[in-house]
Amino acid sequence: MSSNSIYNFKVKASTEKLAEVRRFVANNASKHQYSKKDIEDVRLAVDEAFTNIIKHAYNYNENEQVEIELDINKDQICVSLFDKGKSFDSSTYRFPNVREQIREKKRGGMGVYLMHKLMDDVQYLRDSGINEIKMCKKKS
C-alpha cells in the first residue's frame, strides 16, 4: 500500500489566480517525480476546470472561492476542485465534434472535452450544496 500526500489550497474564483493554481499543482506533483508531460496534462485539465467554475458555477463572481485538493501517491495524482456555485449536469453534456469546431473556428466549449482527454478519470459530484470535480491521472 502506498501512502498518499494531500495538499489543499483555497483561492478566490478569479482568472487572476490561474497562475497560482497552476504553480500549486506543478510544484506538488514535481515533489513526487511526475514527468513534465504528466504535470502539464494535469495543469491544463485543472486550468480548464477552474475556468469553468469561474464562468459557469460562479458567473464571474470573484467574491466566491474554490478549494483545490491534490491527493498524490506514487501511482496517480487526483485533483478535486470544490465550489458552492451552480452545478454542472454531466448527463446532458455531449462531446463536441472537434474537426467541426476547428473548421468553423468556434471558440470555447472544449474544456470538458480536454479534461476527459488529458485525465484517466473525471467525475462530477454534488453533496450538501458543494460541487466537486475530481480528476485522476495515472503516472506514465
Secondary structure, DSSP 8 states (H G I E B T S, - for coil): ----EEEEEEEESSGGGHHHHHHHHHHHHHTTT--HHHHHHHHHHHHHHHHHIIIIISTT-TTSEEEEEEEE-SSEEEEEEEE-S----GGG-----HHHHHHTT--S--HHHHHHHHSSEEEEEEETTEEEEEEEEE--
